[in-house]
Amino acid sequence: MNALMAKGLLFAAILIGATIYVVKSMNIDLSDPINLITMIGAIAIAGLSVGVSIKYINQMKTDTAGGELAEENWDGIGEYKNELPSGWAYSFLGTMIWALWYWTIGFPVNGYSQIGEWNKEVKAYNAKFEELHKNPSADQLKEMGESIFLVQCAPCHGTTGDGLSGKAQDFTHRMSEGQILATIEKGSNQLGYPMGAMPPMMATGQDAKDIAKYIAGGMKGEQPASFAACASCHGPDGKGMAGMAPNLSGYDDTLVGKVVKNGKKGSIGTMPAFHDRMTPVQVKSLSAYIQTVKGE
Amino acid sequence: MFHWLEKNPFFFSVGVFLVIAFAGLIEILPNFAEASRPVAGLRPYTVLELAGKEVYKKDQCIACHSQLIRPFKAETDRYGQYSLSGEYAYDRPFLWGSKRTGPDLHRVGNYRTTDWHENHMWEPTSVVPGSIMPAYKHQFTNIADIETAYAEAVTVKNVFATPYGDDIKAGPEAWAAYEPKVLAEAQKIADQMKNENVKEAVAAGKVPEVVALIAYLNSLGTSRYEAKK
């Protein structure tokens, strides 16, 4: 054993020691095979690098030039005839043939489709989602709805759902007097309810104002007589006759679903449709969440 | 085996060329494929939208926003349908970007509106609490260069055969005849906005940058080809 060998072994021992120290100090769990394999790999790399280095350093010290020179030389600098080992040459040819096979038959250049992979991913995810949320509990729905709300709705309606001082619908209330008056004046036919279009000017002047005040006030107290004009479609309680017309007293699944599907253009501004961005369960959860947004 | 090549610079060069050319073919050929043609019904950007695209470039929106939705579920959930190469056919240059400090904008026209953009460009935190995007108030006073945008439309029509109508052609008379159309389009946007300076400027025949930019942002998405279906 010479001095070089001793130094090399010492160095390898330090590297391996350092590896084990890192594993211990970071509390890496070696029962996980990936961690174990990685550690063995690190130790192997340390050992191999030291061993190979020692071999070549020794060779540099002792080897002398030999072999047959090739014909050509450049200003006295020659080249040994150093034929490629036949094993290397055959494996190289083999990889070329394999590459041709890979491109044309194995995994053809145009044979992979990112879109196809996306389709598979979405299909698998949707199946899992349906399975997981077959019978969601009220809490699950609310939680899911909140996360959807924060991503899809909050940019306009605000993280608390208050509509950011009039920039979008305020979910702490159903409608403001101004919104109701605008709807009465212009009518509405956007959401595709079975009752169909609401004609403009169903009520005017003081009647309209009474109605607006009554609905904006949460439909409490005495119902103004003029509300009869609304009740024929929205129902005497304003709840929209079980989905035949929009609910005036609060948010429900039908209303949220139809606005998400069709978008809405109102006195505040325009809301785009979000129909292709949510599954039915997600819309339901969104509605569940919106119904929990309450003003102080 | 290839020892002789080393002594023949010419054939060596030919060999190098062949190897590199093969890599080139793999990269370049797909651009001529059917998938890179405009998607069915795609319309080119209007002159106002082109002016907005210039604002987008000038204010370096691309530094923080991408315009490319990759086919991963996480992205399609958030941004909408994945992007198709044919959708960029009239983007010269495309503005894919490579950095998402802010969200992707390739479908922003599908889920944001003029009034939202107005609030957001004036003061981003007013609609997105915690947003780190700076305000772009200068866009409400700077005037967009619709004349150059028109020139761009004429150029891409003549050079790349972009399918613009016959009313887009070179010359001051053609521009004088076309300008009212651009202003009418700007008027439609301004009608949905609240800022009085913007409304006044558009009424006076000038197009503030924010109007052009909103027109461009509204055109991002599927509306540029779905309308014709």
Interface residues (C-beta under 8 A of the other chain):
Chain A: E72 L84 A89 V109 Q114 I115 E117 W118 E121 V122 Y125 V151 Q152 A154 P155 C156 G158 T159 L164 K167 A168 I268 G269 T270 M271 P272 F274 D276 R277
Chain B: M1 K7 I26 R70 P71 F72 K73 T76 D77 R78 G80 Q81 Y82 N110 Y111 R112 T113 T114 D115 W116 N119 S126 V127 V128 P129 Q192
